[in-house]
Amino acid sequence: MQKFSFHKNKGPAQSNRIALKGGSYSLVMTGIVLAILIVVNIFASVLPKTLTNYDISATKLYSITSNTKVVVNALEQDVTIYWIVQSDEEDAVIENLLAKYDSLSDHIEIVKKNPDVYPTFASQYTSEEVPNNSLIVVCGDRSRFVSYDDIYVKEADMSSYSYNTSFDGEGAITSAIDYVVSEELPQVYVLEGHGEKEIASAFRTQLKKDNMETVNFSLLNEDAVPKEADCVLIYAPTSDISTEEKDILADYVTNGGKLMVLAGTTEDGTLENLYGLLKDYGVEAVDGVVVESDREHYAFQAPYVLLPDMESNEITDPLINENYYAIMPIAQGMKIEDTSGAVSALLTTSDSAYSKVEGYDISTYEKEENDVDGPFAVAVSIACENDGQIIWFSSSDFLEDMYNSYSSGANLDLGMNALSSLIGETEAVAIRSKSLDYNYLTIDTSTASMLKVLMIGVFPLAFLGIGTGVVVRRRRKQNEPV
């Protein structure tokens, strides 16, 4: 006979005790978890934003470069950044950037000044109009005003006849900090007296931004380059220098001076005395204007607007790494015959380039009998005696605003990198502004059709099939006998 065992039902009191015990345990664990979360949040709130905010933007809009860290970490004086902004009108990107500066150094203090409350505050430092979200950087008696228009920069796009907007907050603020803490600024002496062109506006603006002061001078009333000059700049002369001036410049670089030249073929031909400075270093100028026959090495269907190859160098590497191209219009070819290693080519043409000896009187781009075969260098760096240095760009129009715009700013960056290397300001290499324009993904018709089929047909049918299979399998399990 089969025996059955019976279990006593638990009484109400025992069930309540079990429920109370379980509820208490859950309450205690919930309290512990909440306490941990509160502690973690308090700890996270006191951490600098550099550790809690992550920049996932394509242009690294919320990040700062190593150049800024070098300048800020070297601070030994207190710097105050006054943020001129009305209440509840703070720009979020500027606020994030200022927080990063604040967290990088104890010497930096960010102070908001509401112009509605302090209407005359900004007039102590600038006579310019002060838009909302502008900045004033102060250290002791030195100050610099950074307008909102200097932070959000609009530049003309020559290819689309529109304007591109970029964020230059980091470059403007770092430059201002470097300016207010510097007692002596680099002196760039600009030679005049030979029909030199006016320095391009973008180049002049960048010189000021990188805290380089320019001084115009003439060698006609000097026996030597002034000792105060950290570098001599010869910018697009239209006539030649004299023999006496050539000798002064030659002595200057052999005694440790720094020289940067932008000079190409003129309407009168080669500047013999000026280019004579290069002969002592095994660099020979070729008469005429360089023309490219390789389509990949010239721009805008103009064979004289060169897209030269950039050779690896501390000056060119930042552009090479970012896949930028320099544009060299109306350039004079240079042949390097130096074997000592003192001359380094920065920009070179293709092997199929040639120099049209007619110069400005070109009647055809086709190669003719008297034309000189390439390849050529169109920019060189020369190491001279006693740590002197020459950097030479063989195009007078290299830094003109139009060609700089065509190169997306690469020409300006290359010129500033060269000048910065000459005066020894490695951290002054330009901090590029960050584009705020949309980057569109362009795909061909066949790829677009394939994506449509996948998104509209294949993927939905696949998910429908998977879902149907799951439902059928579950129903079969429910109907299986136990």
C-alpha positions as CSV (number, residue, x, y, z in Angstrom):
1,M,0.0,0.0,0.0
2,Q,1.4,3.4,-1.0
3,K,2.1,5.7,1.8
4,F,1.6,9.4,1.6
5,S,3.5,12.0,3.5
6,F,1.8,15.2,4.6
7,H,3.6,18.5,5.4
8,K,2.3,20.9,7.8
9,N,1.3,24.2,6.4
10,K,3.3,27.2,7.7
11,G,1.3,29.4,9.9
12,P,0.7,33.1,9.3
13,A,3.2,34.2,11.9
14,Q,6.1,32.3,10.3
15,S,5.2,33.5,6.8
16,N,5.2,37.1,8.1
17,R,8.6,36.6,9.7
18,I,10.0,35.3,6.4
19,A,8.5,38.2,4.4
20,L,9.8,40.7,7.0
21,K,13.3,39.2,6.8
22,G,13.3,39.3,3.0
23,G,12.0,42.9,3.0
24,S,14.6,44.1,5.5
25,Y,17.4,42.5,3.5
26,S,16.2,44.2,0.3
27,L,15.9,47.5,2.1
28,V,19.4,47.3,3.5
29,M,20.9,46.4,0.1
30,T,19.0,49.2,-1.6
31,G,20.3,51.6,1.0
32,I,23.9,50.4,0.5
33,V,23.6,50.7,-3.3
34,L,22.2,54.2,-3.0
35,A,24.9,55.3,-0.6
36,I,27.6,54.0,-3.0
37,L,26.0,55.9,-5.9
38,I,25.8,59.1,-3.9
39,V,29.5,58.8,-2.9
40,V,30.5,58.0,-6.5
41,N,28.5,61.1,-7.8
42,I,30.1,63.4,-5.1
43,F,33.6,62.1,-6.0
44,A,32.9,62.5,-9.8
45,S,31.6,66.1,-9.2
46,V,34.9,67.3,-7.8
47,L,37.0,65.7,-10.5
48,P,38.3,68.1,-13.2
49,K,36.2,68.1,-16.4
50,T,39.2,66.9,-18.4
51,L,38.7,63.5,-16.6
52,T,34.9,63.3,-16.8
53,N,34.1,64.7,-20.3
54,Y,35.1,62.8,-23.4
55,D,35.3,64.4,-26.8
56,I,33.7,62.3,-29.5
57,S,33.3,65.1,-32.0
58,A,34.9,64.6,-35.4
59,T,36.9,67.8,-35.2
60,K,37.9,67.3,-31.5
61,L,35.9,70.5,-30.8
62,Y,36.1,69.9,-27.0
63,S,39.8,68.9,-26.8
64,I,42.9,71.0,-26.5
65,T,46.3,70.4,-28.1
66,S,49.7,69.7,-26.7
67,N,50.7,73.2,-27.7
68,T,48.3,74.7,-25.2
69,K,49.4,72.3,-22.5
70,V,53.0,73.4,-23.0
71,V,52.1,77.1,-22.6
72,V,49.8,76.6,-19.7
73,N,52.0,74.2,-17.8
74,A,54.9,76.6,-18.0
75,L,52.9,79.4,-16.3
76,E,54.6,81.0,-13.3
77,Q,52.3,84.1,-13.0
78,D,48.6,84.3,-12.3
79,V,46.4,84.9,-15.3
80,T,42.8,85.9,-15.1
81,I,40.4,85.3,-18.0
82,Y,37.3,87.6,-17.8
83,W,34.3,86.1,-19.5
84,I,32.1,89.0,-20.7
85,V,28.7,87.3,-20.9
86,Q,25.1,88.1,-19.9
87,S,23.2,85.9,-17.5
88,D,21.9,82.7,-19.2
89,E,23.6,83.6,-22.5
90,E,26.7,81.5,-22.0
91,D,28.0,79.7,-25.0
92,A,28.3,76.0,-24.1
93,V,31.4,75.4,-26.2
94,I,33.3,78.4,-24.8
95,E,32.2,77.3,-21.3
96,N,33.6,73.8,-21.8
97,L,36.9,75.2,-23.2
98,L,37.3,77.6,-20.3
99,A,36.7,74.8,-17.8
100,K,39.6,72.9,-19.4
101,Y,42.0,75.8,-19.0
102,D,40.8,76.3,-15.4
103,S,41.6,72.6,-14.6
104,L,45.0,72.7,-16.3
105,S,46.7,75.2,-14.0
106,D,46.2,76.8,-10.6
107,H,47.6,80.0,-12.1
108,I,44.5,80.4,-14.3
109,E,41.2,81.9,-12.9
110,I,38.0,82.3,-14.8
111,V,35.8,85.2,-13.8
112,K,32.4,86.0,-15.3
113,K,31.5,89.7,-15.8
114,N,27.9,90.5,-16.8
115,P,28.0,93.6,-18.9
116,D,24.5,94.5,-17.6
117,V,25.9,94.6,-14.1
118,Y,29.4,96.0,-15.0
119,P,28.7,98.1,-18.1
120,T,32.1,99.9,-18.1
121,F,34.3,97.0,-17.1
122,A,35.5,96.1,-20.6
123,S,36.4,99.7,-21.4
124,Q,39.4,99.4,-19.1
125,Y,41.0,97.1,-21.5
126,T,39.7,97.8,-25.0
127,S,38.0,100.5,-27.0
128,E,36.5,98.0,-29.4
129,E,32.9,96.8,-29.4
130,V,32.6,93.9,-27.0
131,P,30.1,91.2,-28.3
132,N,28.6,88.8,-25.8
133,N,30.8,85.8,-24.9
134,S,34.0,87.8,-25.5
135,L,37.1,87.4,-23.3
136,I,39.7,89.6,-21.7
137,V,42.9,87.9,-20.7
138,V,44.9,89.7,-18.0
139,C,48.2,89.2,-16.3
140,G,49.6,92.2,-14.2
141,D,49.6,95.3,-16.4
142,R,49.3,93.3,-19.7
143,S,46.0,92.4,-21.3
144,R,44.5,91.2,-24.6
145,F,41.0,91.4,-25.8
146,V,39.6,88.3,-27.5
147,S,36.4,89.1,-29.4
148,Y,33.6,86.6,-29.9
149,D,34.3,87.2,-33.7
150,D,37.9,86.0,-33.1
151,I,36.6,82.8,-31.5
152,Y,34.0,81.9,-34.2
153,V,35.7,82.8,-37.4
154,K,34.0,83.1,-40.8
155,E,36.3,82.7,-43.8
156,A,35.4,83.0,-47.5
157,D,35.4,79.7,-49.5
158,M,36.6,80.7,-52.9
159,S,35.5,77.3,-54.5
160,S,31.8,77.6,-53.4
161,Y,31.5,81.4,-53.1
162,S,30.2,80.9,-49.5
163,Y,31.6,81.2,-46.0
164,N,33.0,78.5,-43.7
165,T,32.6,78.8,-40.0
166,S,35.3,77.5,-37.7
167,F,36.0,77.6,-33.9
168,D,39.3,79.2,-33.0
169,G,38.8,79.5,-29.3
170,E,41.8,77.5,-28.3
171,G,44.2,79.3,-30.6
172,A,42.9,82.7,-29.6
173,I,43.0,82.0,-25.8
174,T,46.4,80.3,-25.8
175,S,47.9,83.1,-27.9
176,A,46.5,85.7,-25.4
177,I,47.9,83.8,-22.4
178,D,51.3,83.6,-24.1
179,Y,51.2,87.3,-24.9
180,V,50.3,88.6,-21.4
181,V,53.0,86.5,-19.7
182,S,55.7,87.3,-22.2
183,E,58.0,90.3,-21.4
184,E,59.8,90.2,-24.8
185,L,58.1,89.2,-28.0
186,P,59.9,87.9,-31.1
187,Q,60.9,90.6,-33.5
188,V,60.5,89.9,-37.2
189,Y,62.2,92.6,-39.3
190,V,60.6,93.0,-42.7
191,L,62.8,94.3,-45.4
192,E,61.5,97.2,-47.6
193,G,62.8,99.4,-50.4
194,H,62.4,96.9,-53.3
195,G,58.7,97.3,-54.3
196,E,57.7,94.6,-51.8
197,K,54.0,93.7,-51.7
198,E,51.9,94.4,-48.7
199,I,51.9,91.4,-46.3
200,A,48.7,89.3,-46.9
201,S,46.0,90.0,-44.3
202,A,45.7,86.4,-43.1
203,F,49.5,86.1,-42.7
204,R,49.6,89.5,-40.8
205,T,46.7,88.3,-38.5
206,Q,48.5,85.1,-37.8
207,L,51.7,86.9,-36.9
208,K,49.8,88.9,-34.3
209,K,48.0,85.8,-33.0
210,D,51.4,84.1,-32.6
211,N,52.7,87.1,-30.8
212,M,55.4,88.0,-33.4
213,E,56.0,91.8,-33.7
214,T,56.9,93.1,-37.2
215,V,59.3,96.0,-37.8
216,N,59.8,97.5,-41.2
217,F,63.4,98.4,-42.0
218,S,65.8,99.2,-44.9
219,L,69.3,98.2,-45.4
220,L,70.0,101.3,-47.5
221,N,70.8,103.2,-44.3
222,E,72.2,100.4,-42.2
223,D,75.6,98.8,-42.1
224,A,74.2,95.6,-40.7
225,V,71.0,93.9,-39.7
226,P,69.8,95.3,-36.3
227,K,70.8,93.1,-33.4
228,E,67.2,93.3,-32.1
229,A,66.0,91.2,-35.1
230,D,65.1,87.6,-34.3
231,C,64.5,87.0,-38.0
232,V,64.6,88.9,-41.3
233,L,61.6,88.5,-43.6
234,I,61.8,89.4,-47.3
235,Y,58.3,89.4,-48.6
236,A,57.6,89.4,-52.4
237,P,60.1,92.0,-53.7
238,T,59.5,93.2,-57.3
239,S,63.0,94.6,-57.8
240,D,66.4,93.3,-56.9
241,I,68.5,94.1,-53.9
242,S,71.9,95.8,-54.3
243,T,75.3,94.1,-54.0
244,E,75.9,95.8,-50.7
245,E,72.6,94.6,-49.3
246,K,73.4,91.0,-50.5
247,D,76.7,91.2,-48.6
248,I,75.0,92.4,-45.4
249,L,72.5,89.6,-45.6
250,A,75.2,87.0,-46.3
251,D,77.2,88.2,-43.3
252,Y,74.0,88.1,-41.2
253,V,73.2,84.4,-41.8
254,T,76.8,83.2,-41.6
255,N,76.9,84.8,-38.1
256,G,73.9,83.0,-36.8
257,G,71.1,85.1,-38.3
258,K,67.7,83.8,-39.5
259,L,66.3,84.7,-42.9
260,M,63.0,83.8,-44.5
261,V,62.4,84.7,-48.2
262,L,59.3,84.6,-50.4
263,A,60.5,85.6,-53.9
264,G,59.8,84.2,-57.3
265,T,60.2,85.3,-60.9
266,T,59.3,88.9,-61.5
267,E,58.1,90.6,-64.7
268,D,61.8,91.6,-65.3
269,G,63.1,88.1,-64.7
270,T,65.3,86.5,-62.0
271,L,66.4,88.7,-59.0
272,E,70.1,88.0,-59.6
273,N,71.6,89.5,-56.4
274,L,68.8,88.1,-54.1
275,Y,69.1,84.6,-55.5
276,G,72.9,85.0,-55.4
277,L,72.5,84.4,-51.6
278,L,71.7,80.8,-52.5
279,K,74.7,80.2,-54.8
280,D,77.1,80.0,-51.8
281,Y,75.2,77.0,-50.6
282,G,75.0,75.1,-53.9
283,V,71.5,76.1,-54.9
284,E,71.0,77.5,-58.4
285,A,67.9,79.5,-59.5
286,V,66.6,78.5,-63.0
287,D,65.2,81.3,-65.2
288,G,61.5,81.4,-65.9
289,V,58.3,80.0,-64.3
290,V,57.9,76.4,-63.4
291,V,55.1,74.5,-65.3
292,E,53.8,71.0,-64.5
293,S,52.8,68.5,-67.1
294,D,51.7,65.9,-64.5
295,R,48.0,66.6,-63.8
296,E,48.3,65.4,-60.2
297,H,50.8,68.1,-59.5
298,Y,48.9,71.3,-60.5
299,A,45.6,72.8,-59.6
300,F,42.6,74.4,-61.3
301,Q,43.6,73.4,-64.8
302,A,46.5,75.9,-64.5
303,P,49.9,74.2,-64.9
304,Y,51.7,77.1,-63.2
305,V,49.7,76.7,-60.0
306,L,51.8,73.9,-58.5
307,L,50.8,71.1,-56.1
308,P,54.4,70.1,-55.1
309,D,55.4,67.1,-53.1
310,M,56.2,67.8,-49.4
311,E,59.4,66.3,-48.1
312,S,59.5,65.2,-44.5
313,N,60.8,67.9,-42.2
314,E,59.7,69.4,-38.8
315,I,58.2,72.3,-40.9
316,T,56.2,70.1,-43.2
317,D,55.4,67.0,-41.1
318,P,52.3,68.6,-39.4
319,L,50.7,69.1,-42.8
320,I,51.8,65.7,-44.2
321,N,50.3,64.0,-41.2
322,E,46.9,65.8,-41.7
323,N,47.0,65.2,-45.5
324,Y,47.1,68.9,-46.5
325,Y,48.5,70.2,-49.8
326,A,50.5,73.4,-50.3
327,I,49.8,75.5,-53.4
328,M,52.8,77.3,-55.1
329,P,51.7,79.7,-57.9
330,I,54.1,81.3,-60.3
331,A,57.2,79.6,-58.8
332,Q,60.8,79.8,-59.8
333,G,62.7,76.5,-60.0
334,M,65.7,75.8,-57.9
335,K,68.3,73.1,-58.6
336,I,70.1,71.7,-55.5
337,E,73.8,70.9,-56.3
338,D,74.9,70.9,-52.6
339,T,76.5,67.6,-51.5
340,S,77.3,68.6,-47.9
341,G,73.8,68.0,-46.6
342,A,73.3,71.6,-45.5
343,V,70.4,72.1,-48.0
344,S,67.0,70.3,-47.4
345,A,64.3,70.4,-50.0
346,L,60.9,71.2,-48.5
347,L,58.7,71.2,-51.6
348,T,59.6,69.6,-54.9
349,T,58.0,69.2,-58.3
350,S,57.4,66.1,-60.3
351,D,60.1,64.8,-62.7
352,S,57.9,65.9,-65.6
353,A,58.0,69.6,-64.6
354,Y,59.9,72.1,-66.7
355,S,60.7,75.8,-66.5
356,K,59.4,78.1,-69.1
357,V,62.3,80.5,-69.7
358,E,60.0,83.2,-71.1
359,G,58.7,83.8,-67.6
360,Y,55.7,86.2,-67.6
361,D,55.8,86.3,-71.4
362,I,54.6,82.6,-71.7
363,S,52.7,82.0,-74.9
364,T,52.1,78.3,-74.5
365,Y,52.3,75.7,-71.7
366,E,53.8,73.2,-74.0
367,K,57.5,72.4,-73.5
368,E,59.7,74.2,-76.0
369,E,63.3,73.7,-77.0
370,N,64.9,76.3,-74.6
371,D,62.9,75.3,-71.6
372,V,64.7,73.7,-68.7
373,D,63.9,70.2,-67.5
374,G,62.9,69.4,-63.9
375,P,62.5,68.3,-61.3
376,F,62.9,71.4,-59.2
377,A,62.8,72.4,-55.5
378,V,60.4,75.3,-54.9
379,A,61.1,75.6,-51.2
380,V,64.4,74.9,-49.3
381,S,65.8,75.0,-45.8
382,I,69.5,75.8,-45.5
383,A,71.7,75.3,-42.4
384,C,74.3,78.1,-42.4
385,E,77.4,78.6,-40.2
386,N,77.0,79.4,-36.5
387,D,73.4,78.1,-36.4
388,G,72.3,80.5,-39.0
389,Q,69.4,79.4,-41.2
390,I,67.6,80.3,-44.5
391,I,64.1,79.2,-45.5
392,W,63.3,80.1,-49.1
393,F,59.9,79.8,-50.9
394,S,60.3,80.6,-54.6
395,S,56.9,82.0,-55.0
396,S,56.0,85.6,-54.2
397,D,52.2,84.8,-54.1
398,F,52.5,81.8,-51.9
399,L,50.9,83.4,-48.9
400,E,48.3,85.5,-50.7
401,D,44.8,85.2,-49.2
402,M,43.3,83.7,-52.4
403,Y,45.8,80.8,-52.6
404,N,45.8,80.3,-48.9
405,S,42.0,79.8,-49.1
406,Y,42.4,77.4,-52.0
407,S,44.8,75.3,-49.9
408,S,42.4,75.3,-46.9
409,G,44.9,77.2,-44.9
410,A,47.8,74.9,-45.5
411,N,49.9,77.6,-47.1
412,L,49.5,79.8,-44.0
413,D,50.3,76.9,-41.7
414,L,53.4,76.1,-43.7
415,G,54.6,79.7,-43.7
416,M,54.0,80.1,-40.0
417,N,55.7,76.7,-39.2
418,A,58.8,77.9,-41.1
419,L,58.9,81.3,-39.3
420,S,58.3,79.6,-35.9
421,S,61.2,77.2,-36.5
422,L,63.5,80.1,-37.3
423,I,62.8,82.1,-34.2
424,G,62.8,79.0,-32.0
425,E,59.2,79.2,-30.9
426,T,58.2,75.6,-31.5
427,E,55.0,75.8,-29.4
428,A,54.0,78.8,-31.5
429,V,53.3,76.5,-34.5
430,A,49.7,77.4,-35.5
431,I,46.9,75.8,-33.6
432,R,44.4,75.1,-36.4
433,S,40.8,76.3,-36.0
434,K,38.2,73.6,-35.9
435,S,35.5,73.5,-38.6
436,L,31.9,73.7,-37.6
437,D,30.6,73.0,-41.1
438,Y,28.9,69.7,-41.9
439,N,31.0,67.0,-43.6
440,Y,28.8,65.2,-46.1
441,L,29.2,61.6,-47.1
442,T,29.2,61.3,-50.9
443,I,28.5,57.8,-52.4
444,D,27.9,56.7,-55.9
445,T,24.6,55.6,-57.4
446,S,25.3,51.8,-57.3
447,T,26.2,52.0,-53.6
448,A,23.1,54.0,-52.8
449,S,20.9,51.4,-54.6
450,M,22.6,48.6,-52.7
451,L,22.0,50.4,-49.3
452,K,18.3,50.9,-50.2
453,V,17.8,47.2,-50.9
454,L,19.5,46.3,-47.7
455,M,17.7,48.8,-45.5
456,I,14.3,48.5,-47.0
457,G,14.2,44.8,-48.1
458,V,16.9,42.5,-46.7
459,F,17.2,43.7,-43.1
460,P,13.4,43.9,-42.4
461,L,12.7,40.5,-43.9
462,A,15.6,39.0,-42.0
463,F,14.3,40.4,-38.7
464,L,10.8,39.2,-39.6
465,G,12.1,35.7,-40.3
466,I,14.0,35.5,-37.0
467,G,11.0,36.7,-35.0
468,T,8.7,34.2,-36.7
469,G,11.2,31.4,-35.9
470,V,11.3,32.4,-32.2
471,V,7.5,32.4,-31.9
472,V,7.1,29.0,-33.6
473,R,9.8,27.5,-31.4
474,R,8.2,28.8,-28.2
475,R,4.7,27.5,-29.2
476,R,6.1,24.0,-29.9
477,K,7.7,23.9,-26.5
478,Q,4.4,24.9,-24.9
479,N,2.6,22.0,-26.7
480,E,5.1,19.4,-25.8
481,P,3.9,16.7,-23.3
482,V,5.3,16.9,-19.8
